[in-house]
């Protein structure tokens, strides 16, 4: 998660930032890993969980991920997008800059800006961490009570 955010920071990586398709793929991988980790934690806490419940969680997580992607796709399309000629010029400029790009010293970097997508990804990570801690706490209480 943090590596994905870093790989999209233009102040740090300049012309070497991730492209759209790599971000889509990486975001999908992170989503699948978070969903599977929640299932693993839940299965540990609730060992009687059925296969149907696991499939339901996978389906719900997939639907939530697709819906989130669709919302972000609509929001991005509403922003003013540069013309195709400007995209090609930006691409040519990025390719020429890759040979000479050097990351600025850390003290010269501005504070990172938290965009909507970064805010949502950080929220997903926080929700996952809170859910995992709650599930583990439930399991500890169950074991302490002899169940």
N, C-alpha and C positions, 0 to 999 in steps of 0.2 A: 504494500500500500504506500508506504513512505517512499519507496524507490520509484514508484509510478509518479508520484507528485514531484520528486526531484527530477525525473527524466522529462518533465514538461515545464521546467522552470527556465525560461529564456534568459533570465539574468545570469544563471549559472552555466547553462550549456550552449547558449547562443544558437547557432545554426544546427546543432546536433540534437535538438529536442525531438521527441517522438513525433511521428506522423499520426494522422487520423486513424488509419487502419491498425497500426500497432497499438494505439491507445484502446481501440475497440476490442481487440483481441486480449490485451492485458486486463482490461476491465472485466471482460467475461471470465477470464481465468480466476481473477480475484473473487468475483461473485460466486463462482462455483466452489472455490475453496472455503469461503466463509460459510456458505450453505452446508457443505459437507462437514465442516467443523462443528456447526451447530447441531447437526444430526448426530455426530459422534458424541458430543457432550451430552445431548439429551438421551441417547441410548445408554450411556454410562450411568446416568442418574436414574433413568427409568428402564431397567433391563427387560421389562415385560412389553416394551414397545413393539408393535407389530410392523410387519413389512408394509402394510397398507398405510400406516401412519408415516413411515419413512418416505414412501412414494408421495404422500400428500404434502409433506414438508418440501420435498424436491420440486413438486409441481408448483406449489405456492411460491417458493423461492424463485423459480424460473419465471413465473408470471410476473412477480414483482420486479425482477431484473429487466424483463422485456418492457414492462410498462415504464420503468424509470428511464430506460434508453429512449423510448418513444417520446417521453416528455422532454428530455434534453435535446433530442433531434428537432422537435418543434421549436423549442426556445432558441436554438442556434440558427434555425432558418429565419426566424423573425428578426434577428440582428441583420444589420446591413452587411452583406457579403461583398467582397471586392469582385470586380469583373474578372473573367478568365485571363485576360491579357495581364492584369496585375498579379494574378496568382502565378503565372508563368514567369513574370519578372522577379517576383519574390523567390521562386524556386531557383532561378538562375543565380540570384544574388546569394542565397543560402549556400548553394554549391560552391560558389567562388570564395565565400567566407570560411568554409570548413577548413581550408588549408592553413589559414592564418589565425583562426580563433584561439584565444587563450582566456581561460576563466579569470575574471578579476579577483584580486585578493578578497578574502572573506570579509574583512572590515569595510571594504568598499561596496559590498552588495547591499541593496536596499532591503528593508523588511519584506518578507513575502506577502503577497496579496492573496486573500482568501476569496476566490471566486465562488459562484454558486455550486459548480460541480465539485470543487475541492471541499466546500462546506458539507455537501451531501456525502461524499466519500468518507470524510472524517466522522460524520454522523453515523454512517453504516458501521464503521470500525468501533465507535463508542457503544452503539447498541449491541453489537456482537460481544464486546468485552463485558458489558453489564450483564447480558443474558448468560454468558458462560460463568461469571462469578456467582450469579444467583443460583444457577443450576448446581454448581459445585457446592455452594452453601447448603442447598436443600439436601444433597446427598450426604454431607457431613452430619447434618442434624438427624437424618434418617438413621445413619449408622450409629450415632451417639445414643439414639433412643432404642437401638436394638432391632430395627426393622430391616 
